[in-house]
Amino acid sequence: MTIEDYYDICGDDYEYHDDFNNKYVKNVNNDDITLSVSNDKKLNVNKINYVMKHKVKKRLFKITVNGKSVVVTEDHSLVVLRGNELKKIIPKYVMSGDIFINI
């Protein structure tokens, strides 16, 4: 499921935060979970606390891995496995050979 689809099914109750760059934050009132990867490269299960969207006018990058795509802004943080190390990068620094976490 995309984040946009998840945001849409969370209902119409949101808070607008102008002081946080036009963000629209929705609380999640259930036990939904997501997967993440820790610094020691272990898979973790985490409860989703909220979901947000915001309007921006930035350059967009489309990243496709194994037939699945995501569109992110130019300053969005990405985590890749480069060598044997997890690296936090922005889209313009993605290199051939970087491994994205794909579950």
Backbone as JSON Lines, residues from 0, in Angstrom:
{"i":0,"aa":"M","n":[0.86,-1.18,0.0],"ca":[0.0,0.0,0.0],"c":[0.9,1.24,0.0]}
{"i":1,"aa":"T","n":[0.52,2.22,-0.78],"ca":[1.31,3.45,-0.8],"c":[1.0,4.29,0.44]}
{"i":2,"aa":"I","n":[1.89,5.2,0.75],"ca":[1.64,6.11,1.88],"c":[0.43,6.98,1.58]}
{"i":3,"aa":"E","n":[0.29,7.4,0.32],"ca":[-0.87,8.21,-0.06],"c":[-2.17,7.45,0.17]}
{"i":4,"aa":"D","n":[-2.22,6.18,-0.22],"ca":[-3.42,5.37,0.01],"c":[-3.68,5.22,1.5]}
{"i":5,"aa":"Y","n":[-2.63,4.99,2.29],"ca":[-2.8,4.86,3.73],"c":[-3.33,6.16,4.33]}
{"i":6,"aa":"Y","n":[-2.77,7.28,3.89],"ca":[-3.24,8.59,4.37],"c":[-4.73,8.75,4.08]}
{"i":7,"aa":"D","n":[-5.14,8.38,2.88],"ca":[-6.54,8.54,2.47],"c":[-7.5,7.67,3.28]}
{"i":8,"aa":"I","n":[-7.08,6.47,3.68],"ca":[-8.0,5.61,4.43],"c":[-8.05,5.96,5.92]}
{"i":9,"aa":"C","n":[-7.19,6.86,6.35],"ca":[-7.18,7.25,7.77],"c":[-8.29,8.24,8.11]}
{"i":10,"aa":"G","n":[-9.17,8.51,7.19],"ca":[-10.31,9.38,7.47],"c":[-10.03,10.84,7.16]}
{"i":11,"aa":"D","n":[-10.99,11.68,7.56],"ca":[-10.92,13.1,7.23],"c":[-10.47,13.97,8.39]}
{"i":12,"aa":"D","n":[-10.18,13.36,9.53],"ca":[-9.8,14.13,10.71],"c":[-8.29,14.37,10.71]}
{"i":13,"aa":"Y","n":[-7.88,15.6,10.41],"ca":[-6.46,15.92,10.39],"c":[-6.22,17.27,11.06]}
{"i":14,"aa":"E","n":[-4.98,17.51,11.38],"ca":[-4.56,18.79,11.93],"c":[-3.65,19.47,10.92]}
{"i":15,"aa":"Y","n":[-3.89,20.75,10.66],"ca":[-3.05,21.52,9.75],"c":[-2.0,22.24,10.59]}
{"i":16,"aa":"H","n":[-0.74,22.07,10.25],"ca":[0.37,22.68,10.99],"c":[1.11,23.65,10.09]}
{"i":17,"aa":"D","n":[0.68,24.9,10.04],"ca":[1.34,25.89,9.18],"c":[2.77,26.14,9.6]}
{"i":18,"aa":"D","n":[3.04,26.01,10.9],"ca":[4.41,26.26,11.38],"c":[5.35,25.11,11.02]}
{"i":19,"aa":"F","n":[4.83,24.02,10.47],"ca":[5.67,22.9,10.04],"c":[5.57,22.7,8.54]}
{"i":20,"aa":"N","n":[5.69,23.78,7.76],"ca":[5.77,23.7,6.3],"c":[4.52,23.11,5.67]}
{"i":21,"aa":"N","n":[3.36,23.65,6.04],"ca":[2.09,23.22,5.44],"c":[1.83,21.72,5.56]}
{"i":22,"aa":"K","n":[2.06,21.15,6.72],"ca":[1.85,19.72,6.9],"c":[0.44,19.43,7.38]}
{"i":23,"aa":"Y","n":[-0.11,18.36,6.85],"ca":[-1.41,17.86,7.28],"c":[-1.16,16.52,7.97]}
{"i":24,"aa":"V","n":[-1.4,16.47,9.28],"ca":[-1.08,15.3,10.09],"c":[-2.37,14.61,10.53]}
{"i":25,"aa":"K","n":[-2.42,13.29,10.32],"ca":[-3.55,12.5,10.78],"c":[-3.07,11.54,11.85]}
{"i":26,"aa":"N","n":[-3.82,11.47,12.94],"ca":[-3.52,10.49,13.97],"c":[-3.99,9.12,13.5]}
{"i":27,"aa":"V","n":[-3.32,8.1,13.96],"ca":[-3.68,6.72,13.63],"c":[-4.21,6.1,14.9]}
{"i":28,"aa":"N","n":[-5.48,5.75,14.92],"ca":[-6.12,5.26,16.14],"c":[-6.31,3.75,16.13]}
{"i":29,"aa":"N","n":[-5.33,3.03,15.66],"ca":[-5.44,1.57,15.66],"c":[-4.07,0.96,15.87]}
{"i":30,"aa":"D","n":[-3.95,-0.29,15.58],"ca":[-2.69,-1.0,15.82],"c":[-1.94,-1.3,14.52]}
{"i":31,"aa":"D","n":[-2.02,-0.39,13.55],"ca":[-1.3,-0.59,12.3],"c":[0.2,-0.57,12.56]}
{"i":32,"aa":"I","n":[0.91,-1.39,11.8],"ca":[2.36,-1.51,11.97],"c":[3.05,-1.37,10.62]}
{"i":33,"aa":"T","n":[4.34,-1.11,10.68],"ca":[5.19,-1.05,9.5],"c":[6.53,-1.69,9.83]}
{"i":34,"aa":"L","n":[7.28,-2.01,8.81],"ca":[8.6,-2.59,9.0],"c":[9.67,-1.53,8.8]}
{"i":35,"aa":"S","n":[10.76,-1.66,9.54],"ca":[11.89,-0.75,9.39],"c":[13.17,-1.55,9.59]}
{"i":36,"aa":"V","n":[14.29,-0.92,9.27],"ca":[15.59,-1.58,9.43],"c":[16.41,-0.76,10.41]}
{"i":37,"aa":"S","n":[16.97,-1.42,11.42],"ca":[17.79,-0.73,12.42],"c":[19.21,-0.55,11.91]}
{"i":38,"aa":"N","n":[20.0,0.24,12.63],"ca":[21.39,0.48,12.23],"c":[22.21,-0.8,12.15]}
{"i":39,"aa":"D","n":[21.83,-1.82,12.95],"ca":[22.56,-3.09,12.89],"c":[21.97,-4.04,11.85]}
{"i":40,"aa":"K","n":[21.16,-3.47,10.93],"ca":[20.6,-4.17,9.76],"c":[19.59,-5.24,10.13]}
{"i":41,"aa":"K","n":[18.93,-5.08,11.27],"ca":[17.89,-6.02,11.67],"c":[16.52,-5.45,11.33]}
{"i":42,"aa":"L","n":[15.61,-6.34,10.95],"ca":[14.26,-5.95,10.62],"c":[13.45,-5.76,11.89]}
{"i":43,"aa":"N","n":[12.77,-4.62,12.02],"ca":[11.95,-4.31,13.19],"c":[10.51,-4.07,12.77]}
{"i":44,"aa":"V","n":[9.6,-4.34,13.68],"ca":[8.18,-4.02,13.49],"c":[7.87,-2.84,14.4]}
{"i":45,"aa":"N","n":[7.29,-1.78,13.82],"ca":[6.98,-0.58,14.59],"c":[5.51,-0.2,14.42]}
{"i":46,"aa":"K","n":[4.9,0.32,15.49],"ca":[3.54,0.84,15.43],"c":[3.57,2.18,14.7]}
{"i":47,"aa":"I","n":[2.58,2.42,13.85],"ca":[2.47,3.7,13.15],"c":[1.75,4.67,14.08]}
{"i":48,"aa":"N","n":[2.36,5.8,14.4],"ca":[1.78,6.77,15.32],"c":[0.95,7.84,14.62]}
{"i":49,"aa":"Y","n":[1.36,8.21,13.41],"ca":[0.65,9.23,12.64],"c":[1.1,9.13,11.19]}
{"i":50,"aa":"V","n":[0.37,9.79,10.33],"ca":[0.75,9.87,8.92],"c":[0.55,11.31,8.49]}
{"i":51,"aa":"M","n":[1.45,11.83,7.64],"ca":[1.34,13.23,7.25],"c":[1.62,13.43,5.77]}
{"i":52,"aa":"K","n":[1.13,14.54,5.26],"ca":[1.48,14.97,3.91],"c":[1.72,16.46,3.97]}
{"i":53,"aa":"H","n":[2.43,16.96,3.0],"ca":[2.66,18.39,2.93],"c":[2.84,18.81,1.49]}
{"i":54,"aa":"K","n":[2.47,20.03,1.2],"ca":[2.57,20.57,-0.15],"c":[3.91,21.26,-0.32]}
{"i":55,"aa":"V","n":[4.59,20.91,-1.4],"ca":[5.9,21.5,-1.66],"c":[6.05,21.8,-3.15]}
{"i":56,"aa":"K","n":[7.0,22.65,-3.46],"ca":[7.35,22.95,-4.84],"c":[8.84,22.67,-5.01]}
{"i":57,"aa":"K","n":[9.18,21.39,-4.96],"ca":[10.56,20.96,-5.07],"c":[10.69,19.98,-6.23]}
{"i":58,"aa":"R","n":[11.91,19.79,-6.65],"ca":[12.19,18.81,-7.7],"c":[11.85,17.41,-7.18]}
{"i":59,"aa":"L","n":[11.25,16.58,-8.04],"ca":[10.85,15.24,-7.65],"c":[11.74,14.2,-8.34]}
{"i":60,"aa":"F","n":[11.98,13.1,-7.64],"ca":[12.74,11.97,-8.16],"c":[11.88,10.72,-8.06]}
{"i":61,"aa":"K","n":[11.85,9.94,-9.13],"ca":[11.16,8.66,-9.12],"c":[12.2,7.57,-8.98]}
{"i":62,"aa":"I","n":[12.06,6.74,-7.95],"ca":[13.0,5.65,-7.69],"c":[12.23,4.34,-7.88]}
{"i":63,"aa":"T","n":[12.77,3.47,-8.7],"ca":[12.13,2.19,-8.98],"c":[13.07,1.06,-8.59]}
{"i":64,"aa":"V","n":[12.56,0.13,-7.79],"ca":[13.33,-1.04,-7.37],"c":[12.42,-2.26,-7.53]}
{"i":65,"aa":"N","n":[12.89,-3.24,-8.25],"ca":[12.13,-4.48,-8.46],"c":[10.7,-4.22,-8.92]}
{"i":66,"aa":"G","n":[10.53,-3.27,-9.82],"ca":[9.22,-2.99,-10.39],"c":[8.31,-2.12,-9.53]}
{"i":67,"aa":"K","n":[8.74,-1.75,-8.33],"ca":[7.96,-0.87,-7.45],"c":[8.6,0.5,-7.45]}
{"i":68,"aa":"S","n":[7.75,1.55,-7.52],"ca":[8.27,2.92,-7.59],"c":[7.76,3.78,-6.46]}
{"i":69,"aa":"V","n":[8.55,4.77,-6.14],"ca":[8.16,5.8,-5.18],"c":[8.68,7.12,-5.72]}
{"i":70,"aa":"V","n":[7.91,8.18,-5.51],"ca":[8.33,9.52,-5.92],"c":[8.63,10.31,-4.65]}
{"i":71,"aa":"V","n":[9.82,10.89,-4.58],"ca":[10.25,11.63,-3.4],"c":[10.78,12.99,-3.81]}
{"i":72,"aa":"T","n":[10.81,13.92,-2.87],"ca":[11.37,15.24,-3.13],"c":[12.9,15.18,-3.12]}
{"i":73,"aa":"E","n":[13.52,16.2,-3.66],"ca":[14.97,16.25,-3.8],"c":[15.73,16.21,-2.47]}
{"i":74,"aa":"D","n":[15.05,16.55,-1.37],"ca":[15.72,16.55,-0.07],"c":[15.26,15.41,0.83]}
{"i":75,"aa":"H","n":[14.51,14.45,0.26],"ca":[14.0,13.33,1.05],"c":[15.16,12.4,1.42]}
{"i":76,"aa":"S","n":[15.2,11.97,2.66],"ca":[16.24,11.04,3.11],"c":[15.93,9.64,2.64]}
{"i":77,"aa":"L","n":[16.95,8.98,2.14],"ca":[16.87,7.58,1.72],"c":[17.93,6.81,2.47]}
{"i":78,"aa":"V","n":[17.67,5.55,2.73],"ca":[18.67,4.7,3.36],"c":[19.01,3.58,2.39]}
{"i":79,"aa":"V","n":[20.29,3.45,2.11],"ca":[20.77,2.39,1.21],"c":[21.88,1.62,1.9]}
{"i":80,"aa":"L","n":[22.05,0.4,1.44],"ca":[23.18,-0.4,1.87],"c":[24.26,-0.22,0.82]}
{"i":81,"aa":"R","n":[25.36,0.4,1.21],"ca":[26.48,0.67,0.3],"c":[27.7,0.0,0.9]}
{"i":82,"aa":"G","n":[28.24,-0.96,0.17],"ca":[29.28,-1.79,0.78],"c":[28.58,-2.65,1.82]}
{"i":83,"aa":"N","n":[29.0,-2.55,3.04],"ca":[28.35,-3.27,4.14],"c":[27.82,-2.29,5.17]}
{"i":84,"aa":"E","n":[27.57,-1.05,4.74],"ca":[27.17,0.01,5.65],"c":[25.86,0.64,5.22]}
{"i":85,"aa":"L","n":[24.96,0.92,6.19],"ca":[23.75,1.67,5.89],"c":[24.11,3.14,5.78]}
{"i":86,"aa":"K","n":[23.72,3.77,4.69],"ca":[24.03,5.18,4.45],"c":[22.73,5.96,4.27]}
{"i":87,"aa":"K","n":[22.65,7.14,4.88],"ca":[21.53,8.05,4.69],"c":[21.95,9.06,3.62]}
{"i":88,"aa":"I","n":[21.18,9.08,2.52],"ca":[21.52,9.96,1.4],"c":[20.27,10.65,0.87]}
{"i":89,"aa":"I","n":[20.48,11.61,-0.02],"ca":[19.36,12.22,-0.74],"c":[19.4,11.67,-2.17]}
{"i":90,"aa":"P","n":[18.27,11.77,-2.9],"ca":[18.17,11.1,-4.2],"c":[19.3,11.37,-5.19]}
{"i":91,"aa":"K","n":[19.82,12.59,-5.27],"ca":[20.84,12.86,-6.28],"c":[22.16,12.13,-6.01]}
{"i":92,"aa":"Y","n":[22.32,11.56,-4.82],"ca":[23.53,10.82,-4.5],"c":[23.37,9.31,-4.57]}
{"i":93,"aa":"V","n":[22.24,8.83,-5.12],"ca":[22.09,7.4,-5.33],"c":[23.11,6.95,-6.37]}
{"i":94,"aa":"M","n":[23.79,5.85,-6.08],"ca":[24.82,5.32,-6.98],"c":[24.42,3.94,-7.49]}
{"i":95,"aa":"S","n":[24.91,3.62,-8.67],"ca":[24.73,2.28,-9.19],"c":[25.37,1.32,-8.19]}
{"i":96,"aa":"G","n":[24.66,0.28,-7.84],"ca":[25.17,-0.67,-6.86],"c":[24.61,-0.46,-5.46]}
{"i":97,"aa":"D","n":[24.01,0.7,-5.2],"ca":[23.35,0.9,-3.9],"c":[22.21,-0.09,-3.78]}
{"i":98,"aa":"I","n":[22.01,-0.63,-2.61],"ca":[20.94,-1.59,-2.37],"c":[19.9,-0.92,-1.48]}
{"i":99,"aa":"F","n":[18.68,-0.84,-2.02],"ca":[17.56,-0.3,-1.23],"c":[16.93,-1.45,-0.46]}
{"i":100,"aa":"I","n":[16.47,-1.15,0.74],"ca":[15.79,-2.16,1.53],"c":[14.45,-2.43,0.86]}
{"i":101,"aa":"N","n":[14.22,-3.65,0.45],"ca":[13.0,-4.02,-0.26],"c":[12.39,-5.23,0.43]}
{"i":102,"aa":"I","n":[11.2,-5.04,0.96],"ca":[10.56,-6.12,1.73],"c":[9.37,-6.62,0.96]}
